[in-house]
Amino acid sequence: MGYRLFKINELANMISYKPSGVPRLVKKGSGFVLVQPMVLDNPTRTSLKMKGVDGVLRQGAKVLGTFSSGPFEIKSGRNYFNLEFTLDGLATFTAIAQAIASGKGLSLDVDLNKRTAALITQRSTFTINTKDLKTA
């Protein structure tokens, strides 16, 4: 059992997540979501069952939004998907207004918690630059 958990953790460490396109700000219901296209690369021939992924979108210490997924399977090779962050309206409006006033894009940090079906949790972080943010 211990060896199997070790191999699952080793496989999970080989999988990389990174932004693959320009984020979009989309109106959804009474709020907004930030949609970040992603590429997930699994360089092995083995698929990995995930219990889910959740995380936060931050600007510095300020949380601007959250993300959470249900269970899914990571197939071998390249996989494309969208992270959809449900945004906190006031915090997000303030951050965007400041970015517009300064003429610069926002640099947003993403903290992800990736939970495998084997109850192993891994954390990763990356940055989204919203200089070319699109609205839909």
C-alpha positions in Angstrom: 0.0 0.0 0.0 2.8 2.4 0.9 4.6 1.7 -2.4 1.4 2.3 -4.4 0.9 5.7 -2.6 4.5 6.6 -3.3 4.0 5.8 -7.1 0.8 7.8 -7.2 2.6 10.8 -5.6 5.5 10.4 -8.0 3.1 10.4 -11.0 1.3 13.5 -9.6 4.6 15.3 -9.3 5.3 14.7 -13.0 2.1 16.4 -14.1 2.4 20.1 -14.8 -0.3 22.8 -14.9 0.3 26.2 -16.7 -1.8 29.0 -18.3 -2.2 28.5 -22.0 -4.0 31.6 -23.2 -5.4 35.0 -22.4 -7.8 35.2 -19.4 -11.3 36.4 -20.0 -13.7 38.2 -17.7 -17.2 36.8 -18.1 -20.5 37.8 -16.6 -22.1 34.8 -15.0 -25.4 35.2 -13.2 -25.2 38.2 -10.9 -21.4 38.1 -10.7 -18.3 37.7 -12.8 -15.8 34.8 -13.3 -12.3 35.0 -14.5 -11.7 32.2 -17.1 -8.1 31.2 -17.5 -7.4 28.6 -20.2 -4.9 26.0 -19.0 -2.8 23.2 -20.3 -2.1 20.1 -18.2 0.7 17.9 -19.3 0.9 14.3 -18.2 4.2 13.0 -19.8 3.5 9.4 -18.7 1.2 6.7 -20.3 -0.7 6.4 -17.1 -3.9 8.2 -16.3 -4.5 9.7 -12.8 -7.8 9.9 -11.0 -8.3 13.2 -9.2 -10.7 13.8 -6.4 -10.7 17.5 -7.3 -8.8 20.8 -7.5 -9.5 23.9 -5.6 -7.7 27.2 -5.1 -7.7 30.9 -4.7 -6.9 33.9 -7.0 -4.9 36.5 -5.1 -3.4 39.9 -5.7 -0.8 40.1 -2.9 -2.6 38.9 0.2 -6.0 39.9 -1.0 -8.2 37.0 -2.2 -10.1 38.0 -5.4 -11.7 34.8 -6.3 -12.0 31.0 -5.7 -12.1 27.9 -7.8 -13.3 24.4 -7.1 -13.7 21.3 -9.3 -15.3 17.9 -8.9 -13.6 14.6 -9.6 -12.0 14.1 -13.0 -9.3 11.9 -14.6 -6.0 13.2 -16.1 -5.3 11.3 -19.3 -1.9 10.8 -20.8 -0.5 13.6 -22.9 -1.7 17.2 -23.1 -5.1 18.1 -21.7 -6.8 21.5 -22.0 -9.3 22.9 -19.7 -10.5 26.2 -18.1 -10.0 27.4 -14.5 -13.1 29.5 -13.7 -12.6 31.7 -10.7 -15.7 33.0 -9.1 -14.8 36.6 -8.3 -15.5 38.7 -5.2 -17.1 41.8 -6.9 -15.8 44.6 -4.7 -12.3 43.3 -4.3 -12.1 42.6 -8.0 -13.5 45.9 -9.1 -11.0 47.8 -6.9 -8.1 45.8 -8.3 -9.2 46.3 -11.9 -9.8 50.0 -11.3 -6.4 50.4 -9.9 -4.9 48.6 -12.9 -6.7 50.8 -15.4 -5.7 53.9 -13.5 -2.0 52.8 -13.6 -2.1 51.7 -17.2 -0.7 48.3 -16.3 -2.2 44.8 -16.2 -2.8 42.9 -13.0 -0.4 40.2 -11.8 -2.5 37.7 -10.1 -1.3 34.7 -8.1 -3.0 31.4 -8.2 -2.7 28.8 -5.4 -4.0 25.4 -6.3 -4.6 22.3 -4.1 -4.6 19.2 -6.2 -6.2 16.2 -4.5 -5.7 12.7 -6.0 -8.2 9.9 -5.4 -5.5 8.3 -3.2 -6.0 11.3 -0.8 -2.7 12.9 -1.6 -2.8 16.7 -1.7 -0.2 18.7 -3.6 0.0 22.5 -3.8 1.2 24.5 -6.7 1.3 28.2 -7.6 1.6 30.2 -10.7 0.9 33.8 -11.9 -1.7 35.1 -14.4 -0.9 38.5 -16.1 -4.1 40.2 -17.1 -2.5 42.9 -19.3 -4.4 41.5 -22.3 -7.6 40.6 -20.4 -10.6 40.1 -22.6 -14.2 40.6 -21.7 -17.1 38.5 -22.9 
